[in-house]
Amino acid sequence: MSENKPAMPSNSALHRAIAKLTTATLDMKEVPKEERLATLSDEQKSQIQEIINTVIRDHSGQVDELESALGMLLIGHHFGWKVLHLIHSKKTIRKYEDILGIKIREFFPERGPSSGRSIGLAFADNATNFWRVVSGDIKIPDGQRREVK
């Protein structure tokens, strides 16, 4: 005999429902598209381009690590170092800093114009200690740590 069990929502439907509840609970404000990008000075743009050129020219090692480090360089000003710490492990941050020759807490702002879109940062802001969230002592629901809206 088979029992009639209620249908479980698909993973994507469940994920959307959790995300909706999460953002409602966190009271995240919508960041207008025209305000999501950092405005970089000519000096900052030049500095980033110099890092890119130097790193591509001089890097030896895994190309996928180079690509990921360059991606972090390109989004850091937009999201800030707090979001970067939430999406990468401490070991990965150190590896990318070594590849790029920078320290992200000195190079990027704490929060960029798109940091308000980070669900993980919204959770961390509601926690008692940001670094406990980074270390994993305080858990963020699966998938939400790295998600933006």
C-alpha positions as CSV (number, residue, x, y, z in Angstrom):
1,M,0.0,0.0,0.0
2,S,1.3,3.4,-0.9
3,E,0.6,6.4,1.3
4,N,-0.3,9.7,-0.1
5,K,2.3,12.1,1.1
6,P,2.1,15.8,0.5
7,A,4.4,16.8,-2.4
8,M,7.6,18.4,-1.3
9,P,8.6,21.6,-3.0
10,S,11.5,21.3,-5.5
11,N,14.8,22.5,-4.3
12,S,14.6,25.7,-6.3
13,A,11.1,26.4,-5.0
14,L,12.2,25.7,-1.4
15,H,15.3,27.9,-1.9
16,R,13.1,30.8,-3.2
17,A,10.8,30.4,-0.3
18,I,13.6,30.4,2.2
19,A,15.2,33.4,0.5
20,K,11.9,35.3,0.6
21,L,11.4,34.6,4.3
22,T,15.1,35.4,5.0
23,T,15.1,38.8,3.3
24,A,11.7,39.7,4.9
25,T,13.1,38.8,8.3
26,L,16.4,40.7,7.7
27,D,14.5,43.7,6.4
28,M,17.0,44.2,3.6
29,K,16.5,47.4,1.6
30,E,16.5,47.3,-2.2
31,V,19.6,48.9,-3.6
32,P,18.7,50.7,-6.8
33,K,20.7,49.5,-9.8
34,E,22.2,52.9,-10.4
35,E,23.7,52.9,-6.9
36,R,25.2,49.5,-7.0
37,L,28.6,50.4,-8.5
38,A,31.6,52.0,-6.8
39,T,32.8,55.2,-8.4
40,L,36.5,54.7,-8.7
41,S,39.0,57.6,-9.1
42,D,41.4,57.6,-12.1
43,E,44.1,56.7,-9.6
44,Q,42.2,53.6,-8.3
45,K,41.4,52.5,-11.9
46,S,45.1,52.9,-12.8
47,Q,46.2,51.0,-9.7
48,I,43.8,48.1,-10.5
49,Q,45.0,47.9,-14.1
50,E,48.6,47.9,-12.9
51,I,47.9,45.0,-10.6
52,I,46.1,43.1,-13.3
53,N,49.0,43.6,-15.8
54,T,51.7,42.7,-13.2
55,V,49.8,39.6,-11.9
56,I,49.0,38.2,-15.4
57,R,52.6,38.8,-16.5
58,D,54.3,37.4,-13.5
59,H,52.0,34.7,-12.1
60,S,53.1,31.1,-12.1
61,G,50.8,28.5,-10.7
62,Q,47.2,27.5,-11.2
63,V,45.3,29.7,-13.8
64,D,42.0,29.1,-12.0
65,E,43.4,30.7,-8.8
66,L,44.7,33.6,-10.9
67,E,41.3,34.0,-12.5
68,S,39.5,33.9,-9.1
69,A,41.9,36.4,-7.5
70,L,41.4,38.8,-10.4
71,G,37.6,38.4,-9.9
72,M,38.0,39.3,-6.3
73,L,40.0,42.4,-7.3
74,L,37.3,43.5,-9.7
75,I,34.4,43.2,-7.3
76,G,36.1,44.2,-4.0
77,H,35.3,47.9,-4.3
78,H,31.7,47.2,-5.2
79,F,31.0,44.8,-2.3
80,G,33.7,45.6,0.3
81,W,36.1,43.4,2.3
82,K,33.4,42.2,4.7
83,V,31.5,40.5,1.9
84,L,34.7,39.0,0.6
85,H,35.4,37.5,4.0
86,L,32.0,36.0,4.0
87,I,32.3,34.3,0.6
88,H,35.9,33.1,0.9
89,S,37.7,31.2,3.6
90,K,40.6,32.8,5.4
91,K,43.0,30.6,3.6
92,T,41.6,31.6,0.2
93,I,41.7,35.3,1.1
94,R,45.4,34.9,2.0
95,K,46.1,33.0,-1.2
96,Y,44.4,35.7,-3.3
97,E,46.1,38.5,-1.4
98,D,49.5,36.8,-2.1
99,I,48.6,36.5,-5.8
100,L,47.5,40.1,-6.1
101,G,50.1,41.6,-3.7
102,I,47.4,43.5,-1.6
103,K,45.7,43.3,1.7
104,I,42.0,43.4,1.2
105,R,41.3,45.3,4.4
106,E,43.6,48.0,3.3
107,F,42.8,48.0,-0.4
108,F,38.9,47.8,-0.3
109,P,36.4,49.7,1.8
110,E,34.7,47.8,4.6
111,R,31.4,48.0,2.7
112,G,30.9,49.0,-0.9
113,P,27.7,50.3,-2.6
114,S,26.6,46.7,-3.4
115,S,27.2,45.3,0.1
116,G,23.6,45.9,1.1
117,R,22.6,43.3,-1.5
118,S,24.6,40.6,0.4
119,I,22.3,38.2,2.3
120,G,25.3,36.9,4.2
121,L,26.3,40.4,5.4
122,A,22.7,41.1,6.5
123,F,22.9,37.9,8.6
124,A,26.3,38.9,10.0
125,D,25.0,42.4,10.8
126,N,22.2,40.8,12.9
127,A,24.7,38.6,14.7
128,T,26.6,39.6,17.8
129,N,30.0,39.3,16.2
130,F,31.0,39.5,12.5
131,W,34.1,37.4,12.9
132,R,32.2,34.6,14.5
133,V,30.0,34.4,11.4
134,V,33.2,34.4,9.2
135,S,34.7,31.6,11.2
136,G,31.5,29.6,11.0
137,D,30.7,29.7,14.8
138,I,27.4,31.4,13.8
139,K,25.8,29.6,10.8
140,I,24.1,31.2,7.9
141,P,21.5,29.1,6.1
142,D,22.9,27.1,3.1
143,G,23.5,29.1,0.0
144,Q,22.7,32.4,1.6
145,R,26.3,33.3,2.6
146,R,27.3,33.9,-1.0
147,E,24.0,35.2,-2.4
148,V,23.1,38.7,-3.4
149,K,19.7,40.2,-4.3
